[in-house]
Amino acid sequence: MLEWSAYLGLFLAAFGAATILPFQSEPVLVGLLLAGEFSPVRLILVASVGNVLGAAVNWGLGRCIERYRDKSWFPVKEPQLQRAEGWYRRFGRWSLLLSWMPLFGDALTVLSGVLREPFWSFLILVSIAKAGRYVVLAFATLGVQAILGF
């Protein structure tokens, strides 16, 4: 029961961290890795799936909210949106490989929805970026743990 709770907690933290909510999943993953009671591969998989699904929510939000861009309550003003669109069009879908970055990455996943990035390319590139970040974090955590001997 405790094992499933840990995985569920990690999934929820990773999911929330990928949305516009102020969550962080890295401390949860590091803590579970350092506990030494869980499979690192499963932890990386759970965190990656949660984070990618959270990013997919952002993409969907971008797809839906774009129709309200001319409303006064829209969170981004037209000049800022045009600048972001120009940047995204300049670097293209490959910029989604930066979706792992804090704050910037979340905005990028919303913007890709606004700009109608096809879901299949979004899903592939964001999955590579998000899973890659967790793999690097896990290797760094476990490597430091092995070096320091705790």
SERO-4910 file (N, C-alpha, C, O; in steps of 0.05 Angstrom, whole numbers):
BEGIN
 pado doro    nc1    nc2    nc3   cac1   cac2   cac3    cc1    cc2    cc3    oc1    oc2    oc3
  Met    A     16    -24      0      0      0      0     17     25      0     12     45    -14
  Leu    A     38     25     16     56     48     18     70     52     -9     74     75    -18
  Glu    A     77     30    -22     91     33    -48     73     47    -69     82     65    -83
  Trp    A     48     39    -70     29     52    -89     24     81    -82     21     98   -100
  Ser    A     24     87    -56     20    115    -48     44    132    -57     40    155    -65
  Ala    A     68    121    -55     92    136    -63     91    141    -94     96    163   -102
  Tyr    A     84    121   -109     82    124   -138     60    144   -145     63    161   -163
  Leu    A     37    142   -131     15    160   -137     23    189   -130     17    207   -145
  Gly    A     36    192   -107     45    219   -100     64    231   -120     63    255   -127
  Leu    A     83    214   -130    101    224   -150     87    231   -176     93    251   -188
  Phe    A     68    214   -184     52    219   -208     38    246   -206     39    263   -224
  Leu    A     24    251   -183      9    275   -179     28    300   -178     21    321   -189
  Ala    A     50    297   -165     70    319   -164     80    325   -192     82    349   -200
  Ala    A     86    305   -208     97    309   -235     75    321   -253     81    338   -270
  Phe    A     51    311   -250     28    321   -266     24    351   -260     23    368   -278
  Gly    A     22    357   -234     18    385   -226     41    403   -234     37    426   -242
  Ala    A     66    393   -233     89    409   -240     89    417   -269    101    437   -277
  Ala    A     76    401   -286     76    407   -315     53    426   -323     53    437   -345
  Thr    A     35    430   -305     13    449   -310     21    477   -301     44    481   -293
  Ile    A      2    495   -301      8    522   -292      6    524   -261     10    545   -250
  Leu    A      2    501   -248      1    501   -219     30    501   -207     48    492   -220
  Pro    A     33    512   -183     60    514   -172     69    489   -157     71    489   -132
  Phe    A     73    468   -171     83    443   -160    112    438   -168    121    450   -187
  Gln    A    125    421   -153    152    412   -160    153    382   -157    145    372   -136
  Ser    A    163    369   -177    165    340   -175    194    330   -169    197    307   -160
  Glu    A    213    346   -175    241    338   -171    248    330   -142    260    309   -138
  Pro    A    239    345   -122    245    337    -95    232    310    -87    243    295    -72
  Val    A    208    306    -98    194    280    -92    210    257   -105    214    237    -92
  Leu    A    218    260   -130    233    239   -143    260    234   -129    267    211   -124
  Val    A    274    255   -122    300    252   -108    296    237    -82    311    219    -75
  Gly    A    276    245    -67    270    233    -41    264    203    -44    274    187    -28
  Leu    A    248    196    -64    242    168    -68    266    152    -77    269    129    -70
  Leu    A    282    164    -94    307    151   -103    326    146    -79    337    124    -77
  Leu    A    329    166    -62    347    164    -40    336    144    -19    352    132     -4
  Ala    A    310    140    -18    299    120      1    309     92     -6    311     75     12
  Gly    A    314     87    -31    325     62    -40    305     39    -39    314     16    -41
  Glu    A    280     44    -36    260     23    -34    243     20    -59    226      3    -61
  Phe    A    249     36    -79    233     36   -103    251     33   -128    274     41   -128
  Ser    A    239     21   -148    254     17   -173    259     44   -187    239     59   -193
  Pro    A    284     51   -192    289     77   -206    276     78   -233    266     99   -241
  Val    A    274     56   -247    261     56   -274    232     62   -271    221     77   -286
  Arg    A    219     49   -252    190     55   -247    186     84   -239    167     97   -248
  Leu    A    203     94   -222    200    122   -213    203    141   -237    187    160   -239
  Ile    A    222    136   -254    226    153   -277    202    151   -296    193    171   -306
  Leu    A    192    127   -299    169    123   -317    144    137   -306    130    151   -321
  Val    A    139    134   -280    115    146   -268    117    177   -269     98    190   -277
  Ala    A    141    188   -263    144    217   -264    142    227   -292    129    248   -297
  Ser    A    153    212   -311    151    221   -339    123    221   -350    114    240   -363
  Val    A    108    200   -344     80    198   -354     64    220   -341     48    234   -355
  Gly    A     67    225   -315     52    246   -302     59    273   -313     41    290   -318
  Asn    A     84    278   -318     93    304   -328     83    309   -357     75    331   -364
  Val    A     85    288   -373     75    291   -401     45    295   -402     35    311   -418
  Leu    A     30    281   -385      1    285   -385     -6    313   -375    -25    325   -385
  Gly    A      9    323   -356      5    351   -347     11    371   -369     -4    390   -373
  Ala    A     32    366   -385     38    383   -408     16    381   -429     10    401   -442
  Ala    A      4    358   -432    -18    354   -451    -42    371   -443    -57    381   -460
  Val    A    -46    374   -417    -68    391   -407    -62    420   -416    -80    434   -424
  Asn    A    -37    428   -413    -29    455   -422    -34    459   -452    -45    480   -460
  Trp    A    -27    439   -468    -31    440   -496    -61    443   -502    -69    460   -518
  Gly    A    -78    427   -489   -107    429   -492   -117    456   -483   -135    468   -496
  Leu    A   -107    467   -461   -115    493   -452   -108    514   -473   -124    532   -479
  Gly    A    -84    512   -485    -77    530   -506    -95    529   -530   -102    549   -542
  Arg    A   -103    504   -537   -121    501   -560   -148    514   -555   -160    526   -572
  Cys    A   -158    512   -530   -184    522   -523   -184    552   -517   -203    566   -525
  Ile    A   -164    562   -504   -164    590   -495   -158    609   -518   -164    633   -516
  Glu    A   -146    600   -539   -137    618   -561   -161    633   -572   -158    655   -581
  Arg    A   -184    621   -572   -208    634   -584   -216    659   -568   -232    675   -578
  Tyr    A   -205    662   -544   -212    685   -527   -190    707   -527   -191    725   -510
  Arg    A   -171    705   -545   -148    723   -545   -156    753   -548   -140    770   -540
  Asp    A   -179    759   -558   -187    787   -561   -203    798   -537   -211    821   -537
  Lys    A   -207    781   -517   -221    789   -493   -202    805   -474   -178    800   -474
  Ser    A   -214    823   -459   -197    839   -441   -184    823   -418   -163    831   -408
  Trp    A   -197    801   -410   -186    785   -388   -165    765   -397   -153    751   -380
  Phe    A   -160    763   -423   -141    743   -433   -114    749   -420   -105    772   -419
  Pro    A   -100    729   -410    -76    733   -393    -52    745   -408    -33    754   -394
  Val    A    -51    744   -434    -28    754   -449    -38    775   -469    -58    770   -483
  Lys    A    -25    798   -469    -33    819   -488    -24    812   -516     -5    797   -520
  Glu    A    -37    823   -535    -32    817   -564     -3    821   -572      8    803   -586
  Pro    A     11    842   -565     39    845   -573     57    823   -561     75    813   -575
  Gln    A     52    815   -536     67    793   -524     61    767   -538     80    751   -543
  Leu    A     36    762   -545     29    738   -558     41    737   -586     51    716   -595
  Gln    A     41    759   -600     53    760   -627     83    754   -625     94    741   -642
  Arg    A     96    766   -605    125    761   -601    131    732   -596    149    720   -607
  Ala    A    114    720   -578    117    691   -572    112    674   -596    126    654   -601
  Glu    A     92    681   -611     85    666   -636    109    668   -656    116    648   -668
  Gly    A    120    691   -659    143    695   -677    166    678   -668    179    665   -685
  Trp    A    171    677   -642    193    661   -632    188    631   -637    206    617   -646
  Tyr    A    163    622   -632    157    594   -636    158    587   -666    168    565   -673
  Arg    A    148    604   -683    149    599   -712    179    599   -722    185    584   -740
  Arg    A    195    615   -710    223    616   -718    238    590   -711    252    579   -728
  Phe    A    234    580   -687    248    556   -678    232    531   -682    243    509   -681
  Gly    A    206    534   -687    189    511   -694    184    492   -671    189    497   -648
  Arg    A    174    469   -680    166    449   -660    189    438   -644    186    428   -622
  Trp    A    214    441   -654    237    431   -640    242    446   -614    255    436   -596
  Ser    A    230    470   -612    232    484   -586    218    469   -564    224    475   -540
  Leu    A    201    451   -570    187    435   -550    207    417   -534    201    407   -513
  Leu    A    231    413   -545    251    398   -531    261    414   -506    275    403   -489
  Leu    A    253    440   -504    260    456   -481    236    456   -461    237    472   -441
  Ser    A    216    440   -465    193    439   -448    199    430   -420    183    432   -402
  Trp    A    223    419   -415    231    409   -389    239    432   -370    240    429   -346
  Met    A    243    456   -381    253    479   -366    231    490   -348    208    492   -356
  Pro    A    238    497   -323    218    509   -305    207    535   -317    221    550   -330
  Leu    A    182    540   -312    166    563   -320    165    566   -351    143    565   -362
  Phe    A    187    569   -363    189    573   -392    176    549   -407    161    553   -426
  Gly    A    182    525   -397    171    501   -410    141    499   -409    129    491   -428
  Asp    A    130    507   -386    101    506   -384     87    526   -403     68    519   -417
  Ala    A     98    550   -405     88    569   -424     91    559   -453     73    564   -469
  Leu    A    112    546   -458    117    535   -485     97    514   -493     88    513   -516
  Thr    A     89    498   -474     69    477   -480     41    489   -484     26    479   -501
  Val    A     35    511   -470     10    525   -475     11    538   -502     -8    536   -518
  Leu    A     33    551   -508     36    565   -534     34    546   -557     22    552   -578
  Ser    A     45    522   -554     43    502   -576     14    495   -581      7    489   -604
  Gly    A     -3    495   -561    -32    490   -565    -45    513   -579    -61    510   -597
  Val    A    -38    538   -570    -49    562   -583    -42    562   -613    -59    569   -629
  Leu    A    -18    554   -620     -9    554   -647    -15    529   -663     -6    525   -685
  Arg    A    -32    512   -651    -42    488   -665    -21    468   -673    -23    456   -694
  Glu    A     -1    465   -656     19    444   -661      5    417   -661    -11    412   -642
  Pro    A      9    400   -681     -4    374   -680      2    358   -655     25    359   -646
  Phe    A    -18    345   -644    -14    331   -619      7    310   -620     22    306   -601
  Trp    A      9    296   -643     29    274   -645     57    284   -642     74    272   -628
  Ser    A     64    307   -656     91    317   -654     96    329   -626    118    327   -615
  Phe    A     75    342   -615     77    353   -588     84    330   -568    102    333   -552
  Leu    A     69    309   -570     72    286   -551    100    273   -553    112    267   -533
  Ile    A    109    270   -577    136    257   -581    158    275   -569    174    266   -554
  Leu    A    158    300   -577    180    318   -568    179    324   -538    200    325   -525
  Val    A    155    328   -528    153    334   -499    160    309   -483    172    311   -462
  Ser    A    153    285   -493    160    260   -479    190    257   -478    201    249   -457
  Ile    A    204    263   -499    233    261   -500    245    280   -479    263    273   -464
  Ala    A    235    305   -480    246    326   -462    241    319   -432    259    321   -416
  Lys    A    216    312   -426    209    308   -398    222    283   -387    233    283   -365
  Ala    A    221    261   -402    234    236   -393    264    240   -391    277    230   -372
  Gly    A    276    254   -409    304    259   -409    313    274   -384    334    268   -372
  Arg    A    297    293   -375    303    308   -351    303    290   -327    321    292   -310
  Tyr    A    283    272   -325    282    254   -302    304    233   -302    314    226   -281
  Val    A    312    224   -326    334    206   -327    360    219   -318    375    207   -302
  Val    A    365    243   -327    389    258   -318    388    262   -288    408    258   -274
  Leu    A    365    270   -277    363    275   -249    367    249   -233    381    250   -212
  Ala    A    356    227   -242    360    202   -228    389    193   -229    400    184   -208
  Phe    A    402    195   -252    431    188   -253    448    206   -235    466    196   -222
  Ala    A    442    232   -235    457    250   -218    452    243   -188    471    243   -172
  Thr    A    427    238   -181    421    231   -153    435    205   -144    447    204   -123
  Leu    A    432    185   -160    443    159   -153    473    159   -154    487    145   -139
  Gly    A    484    175   -173    514    178   -174    525    191   -150    545    182   -139
  Val    A    513    213   -141    522    227   -118    519    210    -93    536    209    -76
  Gln    A    497    195    -92    492    177    -70    514    156    -68    524    149    -47
  Ala    A    521    145    -91    542    124    -92    569    136    -84    585    123    -70
  Ile    A    575    160    -93    600    173    -87    603    179    -57    624    175    -45
  Leu    A    581    190    -46    582    198    -18    577    174      1    582    176     25
  Gly    A    567    153    -10    563    128      5    540    129     25    542    116     46
  Phe    A    518    143     18    495    142     36    471    131     23    450    129     35
***
